């Protein structure tokens, strides 16, 4: 199964609503690695690496987020030749 890495920038009410922790739980359930971190401008940056089907599933979930989140936009870019982390972190 092909592996890939994508970086997403999630806009909306996504800080202070457990978005990063929920993204981590969703990634771990799918066997993905990467990170989720808050950005100074209020967005959340999410990097996910793993099997392309699981990455696509999580990319769709980012539009929903946890209860309390209000996602208005998600920008996703595929990263070529990116070194995949060996775990999923939150910052």
One Martini backbone bead per residue (centre of mass of N, CA, C, O) as a GRO file, in nm:
protein
   91
    1UNK     BB    1   0.095   0.037   0.024
    2UNK     BB    2   0.086   0.356  -0.017
    3UNK     BB    3   0.274   0.630   0.090
    4UNK     BB    4   0.214   0.944   0.274
    5UNK     BB    5   0.232   1.308   0.297
    6UNK     BB    6   0.053   1.563   0.482
    7UNK     BB    7  -0.040   1.913   0.491
    8UNK     BB    8  -0.246   2.094   0.721
    9UNK     BB    9  -0.477   2.378   0.730
   10UNK     BB   10  -0.683   2.488   0.998
   11UNK     BB   11  -0.986   2.673   0.997
   12UNK     BB   12  -1.122   2.834   1.285
   13UNK     BB   13  -1.261   2.675   1.561
   14UNK     BB   14  -0.946   2.507   1.679
   15UNK     BB   15  -0.895   2.646   1.951
   16UNK     BB   16  -0.993   2.515   2.263
   17UNK     BB   17  -1.134   2.210   2.143
   18UNK     BB   18  -0.940   1.954   2.113
   19UNK     BB   19  -0.818   1.913   1.822
   20UNK     BB   20  -0.535   1.786   1.853
   21UNK     BB   21  -0.620   1.539   2.020
   22UNK     BB   22  -0.825   1.427   1.815
   23UNK     BB   23  -0.624   1.396   1.582
   24UNK     BB   24  -0.446   1.195   1.728
   25UNK     BB   25  -0.658   0.974   1.770
   26UNK     BB   26  -0.725   0.936   1.469
   27UNK     BB   27  -0.436   0.858   1.382
   28UNK     BB   28  -0.390   0.614   1.570
   29UNK     BB   29  -0.632   0.444   1.462
   30UNK     BB   30  -0.472   0.451   1.160
   31UNK     BB   31  -0.148   0.447   1.187
   32UNK     BB   32  -0.038   0.737   1.219
   33UNK     BB   33   0.183   1.006   1.161
   34UNK     BB   34   0.294   1.315   1.337
   35UNK     BB   35   0.115   1.636   1.376
   36UNK     BB   36  -0.019   1.891   1.608
   37UNK     BB   37  -0.046   2.257   1.580
   38UNK     BB   38  -0.041   2.563   1.690
   39UNK     BB   39  -0.099   2.882   1.563
   40UNK     BB   40  -0.076   3.224   1.598
   41UNK     BB   41  -0.341   3.265   1.389
   42UNK     BB   42  -0.546   3.003   1.488
   43UNK     BB   43  -0.441   2.769   1.360
   44UNK     BB   44  -0.397   2.428   1.243
   45UNK     BB   45  -0.132   2.203   1.216
   46UNK     BB   46  -0.115   1.905   1.000
   47UNK     BB   47   0.068   1.601   1.009
   48UNK     BB   48   0.051   1.317   0.778
   49UNK     BB   49   0.153   0.965   0.790
   50UNK     BB   50   0.090   0.699   0.546
   51UNK     BB   51  -0.148   0.543   0.428
   52UNK     BB   52  -0.335   0.685   0.184
   53UNK     BB   53  -0.619   0.606   0.288
   54UNK     BB   54  -0.582   0.712   0.582
   55UNK     BB   55  -0.507   1.000   0.507
   56UNK     BB   56  -0.775   1.062   0.363
   57UNK     BB   57  -0.959   1.019   0.607
   58UNK     BB   58  -0.831   1.237   0.789
   59UNK     BB   59  -0.870   1.473   0.595
   60UNK     BB   60  -1.179   1.462   0.623
   61UNK     BB   61  -1.200   1.496   0.936
   62UNK     BB   62  -1.085   1.790   0.956
   63UNK     BB   63  -1.366   1.923   0.876
   64UNK     BB   64  -1.493   1.843   1.156
   65UNK     BB   65  -1.392   1.742   1.413
   66UNK     BB   66  -1.466   1.813   1.713
   67UNK     BB   67  -1.653   1.893   1.947
   68UNK     BB   68  -1.672   2.258   1.905
   69UNK     BB   69  -1.587   2.277   1.631
   70UNK     BB   70  -1.528   2.532   1.352
   71UNK     BB   71  -1.485   2.462   1.034
   72UNK     BB   72  -1.392   2.659   0.735
   73UNK     BB   73  -1.091   2.542   0.655
   74UNK     BB   74  -0.890   2.327   0.427
   75UNK     BB   75  -0.545   2.280   0.364
   76UNK     BB   76  -0.383   2.057   0.126
   77UNK     BB   77  -0.052   1.904   0.112
   78UNK     BB   78   0.171   1.726  -0.067
   79UNK     BB   79   0.464   1.544   0.034
   80UNK     BB   80   0.766   1.505  -0.109
   81UNK     BB   81   1.009   1.324   0.054
   82UNK     BB   82   0.907   1.291   0.339
   83UNK     BB   83   0.985   1.241   0.666
   84UNK     BB   84   0.857   1.016   0.872
   85UNK     BB   85   0.744   0.992   1.162
   86UNK     BB   86   0.722   0.762   1.455
   87UNK     BB   87   0.490   0.962   1.555
   88UNK     BB   88   0.236   1.140   1.746
   89UNK     BB   89   0.210   1.490   1.796
   90UNK     BB   90   0.172   1.764   2.027
   91UNK     BB   91   0.191   2.150   2.041
   0.00000   0.00000   0.00000
